[in-house]
Amino acid sequence: MTQPIIVKTVEELKDAPEEYREAVAKLVISHAVNELYGAQVFDEPAIAYAPTPYAKWLTCRVAMEEYGHHVRFKQLGVQMGIPEQRMVPGTGKRPLSIFEFPLKTWEEFVAIKLLADLAEILQVEDLLHCTFHPLRNLARATMPEERFHAQFGEDFTAELIKTPEGKATLQAAIDEYFPYLPSFFGGSKSRNNEVFRKWNIKQRTNDEMRADFMTRATEVATKYGLTLPEVRQAA
């Protein structure tokens, strides 16, 4: 059984086992890359689609915070000795497949905030008790903003469903986008996830997180009279 360790500072990380250091680096790189890419392909472009000055203002805030998440994870990575070029898209770590969705409308962006940011909340939740305290602290600082982004999705969902046309367009966006989301949590037999849990960097299996997400996503969709399409689960 692995001896439990707590790493309170970046300096202490240098004395941690190599497997632990590599696992933490993988998570930091993944968050840095995906936060930046998501802001570039979803949040910033959505400003142009926002239908009112108020919606544009809030979307600007979301984009600013998503870029800020990238900056924070990248700063932590630099402190850990990770080369900056490894923490931006196109130079190594491939962004998640959920970002391959081509954003075309405001309704699609609302669907993304409603559901994808719910998935992101689960990922951040799993780091709230991480044994690498700099990453744990960063997750705790990020969580309120992630919750705001998901609430943004709920608030604008509530606006859209006031009309039959708005509800139908939003439902069509969900039907198109939602199938991308279950794979966000990784495969059932992920070696990376085994290592993360071995060192208490993360707490839950990919399947546990995916099941939790499906439950929460179904609840929020039902709350607004929407449905989720059936999707094939990741193996």
C-alpha positions as CSV (number, residue, x, y, z in Angstrom):
1,M,0.0,0.0,0.0
2,T,1.3,3.5,-0.9
3,Q,2.5,5.5,2.0
4,P,0.3,8.6,2.1
5,I,2.1,11.9,1.5
6,I,1.2,15.5,1.8
7,V,3.1,18.1,-0.4
8,K,2.5,21.5,1.0
9,T,4.6,23.6,-1.3
10,V,6.2,23.6,-4.8
11,E,9.6,23.3,-3.1
12,E,8.5,20.1,-1.3
13,L,7.4,18.6,-4.6
14,K,11.0,18.2,-5.6
15,D,11.4,15.5,-2.9
16,A,8.2,13.6,-3.8
17,P,8.3,10.3,-5.7
18,E,8.8,10.7,-9.5
19,E,5.4,9.1,-10.2
20,Y,3.7,11.7,-8.0
21,R,5.5,14.6,-9.6
22,E,4.6,13.4,-13.1
23,A,1.0,12.9,-12.1
24,V,0.7,16.4,-10.7
25,A,2.4,17.8,-13.8
26,K,-0.1,16.0,-16.1
27,L,-3.0,17.6,-14.3
28,V,-1.6,21.1,-14.3
29,I,-0.7,20.9,-18.0
30,S,-4.2,19.5,-18.8
31,H,-6.0,22.3,-17.0
32,A,-3.7,25.0,-18.4
33,V,-4.2,23.8,-22.0
34,N,-8.0,23.2,-21.8
35,E,-8.8,26.4,-19.9
36,L,-7.1,28.4,-22.6
37,Y,-8.5,26.5,-25.5
38,G,-12.0,26.6,-24.1
39,A,-11.8,30.4,-23.7
40,Q,-10.5,30.8,-27.2
41,V,-13.1,28.6,-29.0
42,F,-16.2,29.1,-26.8
43,D,-16.1,32.0,-24.4
44,E,-14.5,34.8,-26.3
45,P,-16.4,34.0,-29.6
46,A,-19.7,33.9,-27.7
47,I,-19.4,37.6,-26.9
48,A,-20.4,38.3,-30.5
49,Y,-23.4,36.0,-30.2
50,A,-24.7,37.4,-26.9
51,P,-28.1,39.1,-27.7
52,T,-28.0,42.1,-25.3
53,P,-25.5,44.4,-23.7
54,Y,-26.1,42.7,-20.4
55,A,-25.5,39.2,-21.9
56,K,-22.3,40.5,-23.5
57,W,-21.1,42.0,-20.2
58,L,-21.6,38.7,-18.4
59,T,-20.1,36.7,-21.2
60,C,-17.0,39.0,-21.1
61,R,-16.7,38.2,-17.4
62,V,-16.9,34.5,-18.1
63,A,-14.2,34.8,-20.8
64,M,-12.0,36.8,-18.6
65,E,-12.3,34.3,-15.8
66,E,-11.6,31.3,-18.1
67,Y,-8.5,33.1,-19.4
68,G,-7.6,33.7,-15.7
69,H,-7.9,30.0,-14.9
70,H,-5.3,29.3,-17.6
71,V,-3.0,32.0,-16.3
72,R,-3.2,30.6,-12.8
73,F,-2.5,27.0,-13.8
74,K,0.2,28.1,-16.1
75,Q,1.8,30.2,-13.3
76,L,1.7,27.1,-11.0
77,G,3.3,25.0,-13.8
78,V,6.1,27.5,-14.3
79,Q,6.8,27.4,-10.5
80,M,6.9,23.6,-10.8
81,G,9.5,23.8,-13.7
82,I,7.1,22.9,-16.5
83,P,8.2,24.6,-19.8
84,E,5.6,27.2,-20.8
85,Q,5.2,25.8,-24.3
86,R,3.8,22.6,-22.8
87,M,0.9,24.5,-21.3
88,V,-0.6,26.0,-24.4
89,P,-2.6,24.3,-27.1
90,G,-0.9,23.0,-30.2
91,T,2.5,22.2,-28.6
92,G,2.0,18.9,-27.0
93,K,-1.1,18.1,-24.9
94,R,-4.1,17.9,-27.2
95,P,-7.2,19.8,-26.0
96,L,-10.2,17.7,-25.0
97,S,-12.6,16.5,-27.6
98,I,-15.5,18.6,-26.2
99,F,-13.7,21.6,-27.7
100,E,-14.1,20.2,-31.2
101,F,-17.7,21.3,-31.2
102,P,-18.1,24.3,-33.7
103,L,-19.8,27.1,-31.8
104,K,-22.3,28.8,-34.1
105,T,-25.1,30.3,-31.9
106,W,-25.9,31.9,-28.6
107,E,-28.1,29.0,-27.7
108,E,-25.2,26.6,-28.1
109,F,-23.1,28.7,-25.8
110,V,-25.9,28.6,-23.1
111,A,-26.1,24.8,-23.5
112,I,-22.3,24.6,-23.0
113,K,-22.3,26.7,-19.9
114,L,-25.3,24.8,-18.5
115,L,-23.7,21.3,-19.0
116,A,-20.0,21.5,-19.7
117,D,-19.3,23.8,-16.8
118,L,-21.2,21.4,-14.6
119,A,-18.8,18.8,-15.8
120,E,-15.9,21.1,-15.0
121,I,-17.3,21.7,-11.5
122,L,-17.0,17.9,-10.9
123,Q,-13.4,17.9,-12.0
124,V,-12.5,20.8,-9.7
125,E,-14.4,19.2,-6.8
126,D,-12.2,16.2,-7.1
127,L,-9.1,18.3,-6.4
128,L,-10.5,20.1,-3.4
129,H,-8.7,17.6,-1.1
130,C,-5.7,17.0,-3.3
131,T,-2.5,16.0,-1.4
132,F,-0.5,18.6,-3.5
133,H,-1.6,21.7,-1.6
134,P,-0.8,24.3,-4.3
135,L,-3.1,22.5,-6.7
136,R,-5.7,22.0,-3.9
137,N,-5.6,25.7,-3.1
138,L,-5.9,26.6,-6.8
139,A,-8.9,24.4,-7.2
140,R,-10.5,26.0,-4.1
141,A,-9.9,29.5,-5.6
142,T,-11.3,28.4,-9.0
143,M,-14.5,26.8,-7.7
144,P,-16.6,29.9,-7.1
145,E,-16.0,31.1,-10.7
146,E,-16.9,27.7,-12.1
147,R,-20.1,27.8,-10.1
148,F,-20.8,31.2,-11.5
149,H,-20.3,29.9,-15.1
150,A,-22.8,27.0,-14.5
151,Q,-25.3,29.5,-13.0
152,F,-24.8,31.7,-16.0
153,G,-26.0,28.7,-18.0
154,E,-29.0,28.2,-15.8
155,D,-30.0,31.9,-15.8
156,F,-29.9,32.2,-19.6
157,T,-31.6,28.8,-20.0
158,A,-34.4,30.2,-17.9
159,E,-34.6,33.2,-20.3
160,L,-34.6,31.1,-23.4
161,I,-37.3,28.7,-22.4
162,K,-39.8,31.5,-21.9
163,T,-40.7,31.1,-25.6
164,P,-41.4,27.9,-27.5
165,E,-38.9,29.0,-30.1
166,G,-36.2,29.6,-27.6
167,K,-36.8,26.4,-25.8
168,A,-36.8,24.4,-29.1
169,T,-33.5,26.0,-30.2
170,L,-31.9,25.3,-26.9
171,Q,-33.0,21.7,-26.9
172,A,-31.6,21.3,-30.4
173,A,-28.3,22.7,-29.1
174,I,-28.3,20.3,-26.2
175,D,-29.0,17.4,-28.5
176,E,-26.1,18.3,-30.7
177,Y,-23.5,19.1,-28.0
178,F,-24.3,16.8,-25.1
179,P,-22.9,13.6,-26.8
180,Y,-19.4,15.2,-26.5
181,L,-19.5,15.4,-22.7
182,P,-19.4,11.9,-21.2
183,S,-15.9,11.3,-22.7
184,F,-14.7,14.4,-20.8
185,F,-14.2,12.1,-17.8
186,G,-11.8,9.7,-19.5
187,G,-11.9,6.0,-19.9
188,S,-13.0,3.4,-17.4
189,K,-9.6,1.8,-17.3
190,S,-7.5,4.9,-17.2
191,R,-4.0,4.4,-15.9
192,N,-3.6,8.1,-15.2
193,N,-6.7,8.0,-13.0
194,E,-5.3,5.0,-11.1
195,V,-2.1,6.9,-10.3
196,F,-4.0,10.0,-9.3
197,R,-6.1,8.0,-6.8
198,K,-3.1,6.0,-5.6
199,W,-1.5,9.2,-4.4
200,N,-4.8,10.9,-3.3
201,I,-4.3,13.6,-5.9
202,K,-7.8,12.8,-7.1
203,Q,-10.5,11.0,-5.2
204,R,-12.8,9.2,-7.6
205,T,-12.7,6.9,-10.6
206,N,-13.6,8.2,-14.0
207,D,-16.8,6.1,-14.0
208,E,-17.9,7.4,-10.6
209,M,-17.5,11.0,-11.8
210,R,-19.2,10.3,-15.1
211,A,-22.2,8.7,-13.3
212,D,-22.4,11.7,-10.9
213,F,-22.3,14.0,-13.9
214,M,-25.1,12.2,-15.7
215,T,-27.2,12.4,-12.6
216,R,-26.6,16.1,-12.1
217,A,-27.0,16.9,-15.8
218,T,-30.3,15.0,-15.9
219,E,-31.5,16.9,-12.9
220,V,-30.7,20.3,-14.3
221,A,-32.2,19.5,-17.7
222,T,-35.4,18.3,-16.1
223,K,-35.6,21.4,-13.9
224,Y,-36.0,23.4,-17.1
225,G,-38.2,21.0,-19.0
226,L,-35.4,19.9,-21.3
227,T,-34.1,16.4,-22.1
228,L,-30.7,14.8,-22.7
229,P,-30.1,12.6,-25.7
230,E,-28.9,9.1,-25.1
231,V,-25.2,8.8,-25.5
232,R,-22.7,5.9,-25.6
233,Q,-20.5,5.8,-22.5
234,A,-16.8,5.8,-22.7
235,A,-15.1,2.5,-22.4
